[in-house]
Amino acid sequence: YDRAFEGPRASDDGPFPLVMVSPGWFANYFYYLFLGTRLASHGYVVAVLEHWADGQWSWSLMDDLVTVMVNRPRDVSFGITQLLDKSRTPGDLLFRTVDFRRIAASGHSIGGYATYTLAGGDKLVCDALVVALDGNDTLPYPADTCIPTPPDPRIKAIVSLDGSSWPLRYRELANISVPSLIMGETVDQSEVIDANGDLRDWIARPHAAINRDDSYRVDLNGANHYSFSTGYPFDSGRPNL
């Protein structure tokens, strides 16, 4: 890990780009400390969220997956608003540090779903039937999950870390119109498949859908789903999403 400090005085060279990071399901913010400290050392303001009712701790509440999918992008958007307010507030640690014109979303696993959705939207969250077919949830879904999630126009770039692209239709991924870096494990290493054994295109599919010259795909040989975090709950017995 790079060094991290509590309450340091911000550089006068700002404002800096803001990177919002959404963890994998059941994952704590500190599983991504390595990412936050390294990006911050290169001149970014980095916020790694810990999402409510995500089952991080033995005493945590735990929402069903489709509810998580509704909440994740909204949590990130709320966080952006709060950080921009801090950057406008004299005397705050983050005063004048955030460049509102340069905000990026990043996420691992289901946090990657949030990343894609923040950039392109999800026309109907509860149409991700693979969740039920794979045994991770049951039908019918809660009525309050059958809603659209609009994109957040403040997001100007995305970085997906083995992100869950499967809840989104191809046409929804094709709505993404910002620069993207889509990083993950190779197809042959993919550990997550659906009931038919077909779900092995987390990385190729969104990259193919995003029709931009500045959309990049990086397949990491030897990586697995957990290579993009530290301290992830390997022995939790929970789905790898």
C-alpha positions as CSV (number, residue, x, y, z in Angstrom):
1,Y,0.0,0.0,0.0
2,D,1.0,3.6,-0.5
3,R,1.0,5.8,2.5
4,A,-2.3,7.3,3.6
5,F,-2.7,10.3,5.9
6,E,-5.7,11.6,7.9
7,G,-6.8,15.1,7.2
8,P,-3.8,16.3,5.1
9,R,-3.8,19.8,3.7
10,A,-4.9,19.7,0.1
11,S,-2.5,20.8,-2.6
12,D,-2.9,24.3,-4.0
13,D,-2.5,22.9,-7.5
14,G,-6.2,22.0,-7.7
15,P,-8.9,21.6,-8.6
16,F,-8.4,17.9,-9.4
17,P,-10.4,15.3,-11.2
18,L,-12.8,13.3,-9.0
19,V,-12.9,9.5,-9.1
20,M,-15.9,7.7,-7.5
21,V,-15.3,4.0,-6.7
22,S,-18.1,1.6,-6.0
23,P,-16.9,-1.7,-4.4
24,G,-18.0,-5.3,-5.2
25,W,-21.0,-6.8,-3.5
26,F,-20.3,-7.5,0.2
27,A,-17.0,-5.5,0.0
28,N,-15.8,-2.8,2.3
29,Y,-14.3,0.4,1.1
30,F,-10.9,-0.5,2.5
31,Y,-10.6,-3.4,0.1
32,Y,-9.7,-0.7,-2.4
33,L,-7.3,1.3,-0.3
34,F,-4.5,0.4,-2.7
35,L,-6.4,2.0,-5.6
36,G,-7.5,5.1,-3.7
37,T,-4.0,6.0,-2.4
38,R,-2.3,5.4,-5.7
39,L,-4.7,7.5,-7.7
40,A,-4.6,10.2,-5.1
41,S,-0.8,10.3,-5.4
42,H,-1.2,11.1,-9.1
43,G,-3.4,14.1,-8.5
44,Y,-7.0,12.8,-8.1
45,V,-9.6,13.2,-5.4
46,V,-10.8,9.7,-4.8
47,A,-13.9,8.6,-3.0
48,V,-14.5,4.9,-2.3
49,L,-18.0,4.2,-1.0
50,E,-19.3,1.8,1.5
51,H,-22.9,1.1,0.5
52,W,-25.8,0.8,2.9
53,A,-27.3,-2.7,3.5
54,D,-24.6,-4.4,1.5
55,G,-23.8,-7.2,4.0
56,Q,-20.2,-6.1,4.6
57,W,-20.2,-7.0,8.2
58,S,-21.8,-9.8,10.2
59,W,-24.2,-7.3,11.7
60,S,-24.9,-5.5,8.4
61,L,-28.3,-5.4,6.8
62,M,-28.4,-7.1,3.4
63,D,-30.6,-6.1,0.5
64,D,-31.5,-8.4,-2.3
65,L,-29.3,-8.0,-5.4
66,V,-31.9,-6.2,-7.5
67,T,-32.4,-3.6,-4.8
68,V,-28.6,-3.2,-4.6
69,M,-28.7,-2.6,-8.4
70,V,-31.3,0.2,-7.9
71,N,-29.3,1.8,-5.0
72,R,-25.8,1.6,-6.2
73,P,-25.8,4.3,-9.0
74,R,-28.0,6.5,-6.8
75,D,-25.5,6.2,-3.9
76,V,-22.6,7.3,-6.2
77,S,-24.6,10.3,-7.5
78,F,-25.4,11.3,-4.0
79,G,-21.7,11.1,-3.1
80,I,-20.8,13.3,-6.0
81,T,-23.3,15.9,-4.9
82,Q,-21.9,15.9,-1.3
83,L,-18.3,16.1,-2.5
84,L,-19.1,19.0,-4.8
85,D,-20.8,20.8,-1.9
86,K,-17.7,20.3,0.2
87,S,-15.5,21.7,-2.5
88,R,-17.6,24.8,-2.6
89,T,-17.5,25.3,1.2
90,P,-14.8,27.6,2.6
91,G,-13.0,26.0,5.5
92,D,-13.8,22.4,4.4
93,L,-10.9,20.0,3.9
94,L,-11.9,19.6,0.3
95,F,-12.5,23.3,-0.4
96,R,-11.6,24.1,-4.1
97,T,-10.2,20.6,-4.7
98,V,-12.8,19.0,-7.0
99,D,-13.0,19.9,-10.7
100,F,-16.7,19.5,-11.4
101,R,-16.0,19.2,-15.2
102,R,-13.8,16.1,-14.7
103,I,-15.6,13.3,-12.8
104,A,-15.1,9.6,-13.4
105,A,-16.9,6.6,-12.1
106,S,-15.2,3.3,-11.4
107,G,-16.4,0.1,-9.8
108,H,-15.5,-3.6,-9.2
109,S,-18.0,-6.4,-9.8
110,I,-21.5,-5.1,-9.1
111,G,-19.9,-1.7,-8.6
112,G,-19.0,-2.1,-12.3
113,Y,-22.7,-2.3,-13.0
114,A,-23.2,1.0,-11.2
115,T,-20.4,2.4,-13.3
116,Y,-22.0,1.4,-16.6
117,T,-25.4,2.6,-15.5
118,L,-24.1,6.0,-14.4
119,A,-22.8,6.5,-17.9
120,G,-25.5,5.0,-20.0
121,G,-28.6,4.3,-17.8
122,D,-30.7,1.3,-17.2
123,K,-34.2,1.5,-18.7
124,L,-35.7,-1.1,-16.3
125,V,-33.6,-2.4,-13.4
126,C,-35.8,-5.5,-12.7
127,D,-35.4,-6.9,-16.2
128,A,-32.1,-8.6,-15.2
129,L,-33.7,-12.1,-15.2
130,V,-30.4,-13.9,-15.0
131,V,-30.3,-13.0,-11.3
132,A,-33.3,-15.2,-10.7
133,L,-32.3,-17.9,-13.2
134,D,-28.9,-18.2,-11.5
135,G,-30.5,-18.8,-8.1
136,N,-29.3,-15.5,-6.5
137,D,-32.7,-14.1,-6.3
138,T,-36.4,-15.1,-6.7
139,L,-39.2,-13.8,-8.8
140,P,-41.2,-11.6,-8.6
141,Y,-38.8,-8.8,-7.8
142,P,-39.8,-6.1,-5.4
143,A,-42.1,-3.7,-7.2
144,D,-39.9,-0.7,-6.3
145,T,-37.1,-2.2,-8.3
146,C,-39.1,-2.0,-11.6
147,I,-37.9,1.5,-12.3
148,P,-35.4,3.1,-14.7
149,T,-32.1,4.5,-13.6
150,P,-31.1,7.5,-15.7
151,P,-27.4,8.3,-16.4
152,D,-25.7,10.9,-14.4
153,P,-24.5,13.6,-16.9
154,R,-21.7,14.6,-14.5
155,I,-19.8,11.4,-15.3
156,K,-17.3,12.1,-18.0
157,A,-15.3,8.8,-18.1
158,I,-15.6,5.3,-16.6
159,V,-13.2,2.6,-15.5
160,S,-14.8,-0.9,-14.9
161,L,-12.8,-3.4,-12.9
162,D,-14.2,-6.8,-13.9
163,G,-17.5,-5.1,-13.7
164,S,-20.9,-6.8,-13.9
165,S,-22.2,-6.0,-17.4
166,W,-24.7,-8.8,-17.5
167,P,-27.6,-7.0,-15.8
168,L,-27.7,-4.5,-18.7
169,R,-29.1,-5.1,-22.2
170,Y,-26.6,-4.7,-25.0
171,R,-28.5,-1.6,-26.3
172,E,-28.2,-0.1,-22.8
173,L,-24.5,-0.5,-22.8
174,A,-24.4,1.0,-26.3
175,N,-25.9,4.2,-24.8
176,I,-22.5,4.9,-23.0
177,S,-21.0,7.9,-24.7
178,V,-18.0,8.7,-22.6
179,P,-14.4,7.5,-22.7
180,S,-14.1,4.0,-21.1
181,L,-11.5,1.6,-19.7
182,I,-12.9,-1.9,-19.3
183,M,-10.5,-4.1,-17.4
184,G,-11.0,-7.7,-16.3
185,E,-10.0,-11.3,-16.3
186,T,-9.8,-13.3,-19.5
187,V,-12.7,-15.3,-20.8
188,D,-11.1,-18.6,-20.0
189,Q,-10.6,-17.5,-16.4
190,S,-14.1,-16.3,-15.8
191,E,-15.6,-17.9,-12.7
192,V,-19.1,-16.6,-13.0
193,I,-21.5,-18.3,-15.4
194,D,-25.3,-18.4,-15.6
195,A,-27.5,-21.4,-15.4
196,N,-26.7,-22.3,-19.0
197,G,-23.0,-21.9,-18.6
198,D,-22.9,-19.0,-21.0
199,L,-22.0,-15.9,-18.9
200,R,-18.4,-15.4,-19.9
201,D,-18.4,-12.1,-21.7
202,W,-18.2,-9.5,-18.9
203,I,-15.4,-7.6,-20.6
204,A,-15.9,-8.2,-24.4
205,R,-19.6,-7.4,-24.4
206,P,-19.5,-3.8,-23.0
207,H,-16.4,-3.0,-25.0
208,A,-18.2,-4.2,-28.2
209,A,-21.3,-2.2,-27.3
210,I,-19.5,1.1,-26.6
211,N,-18.9,2.5,-30.1
212,R,-16.1,5.0,-29.4
213,D,-12.5,5.2,-30.5
214,D,-11.5,6.1,-26.9
215,S,-13.1,2.9,-25.4
216,Y,-10.3,0.5,-24.3
217,R,-10.4,-3.1,-23.2
218,V,-7.7,-4.7,-21.1
219,D,-7.8,-8.5,-20.4
220,L,-5.4,-9.5,-17.7
221,N,-3.9,-13.0,-18.0
222,G,-3.8,-14.9,-14.8
223,A,-6.3,-12.6,-13.0
224,N,-9.5,-13.7,-11.4
225,H,-12.5,-11.8,-10.1
226,Y,-10.8,-11.1,-6.8
227,S,-7.6,-9.8,-8.3
228,F,-9.1,-6.3,-8.4
229,S,-9.5,-5.9,-4.6
230,T,-7.7,-6.9,-1.4
231,G,-9.4,-8.6,1.5
232,Y,-12.4,-9.7,-0.5
233,P,-14.5,-12.3,1.4
234,F,-13.3,-15.5,-0.4
235,D,-14.9,-17.8,2.1
236,S,-18.2,-16.0,2.4
237,G,-20.0,-18.6,0.4
238,R,-21.8,-15.7,-1.3
239,P,-22.2,-15.3,-5.1
240,N,-19.3,-13.9,-7.0
241,L,-20.9,-10.7,-8.4
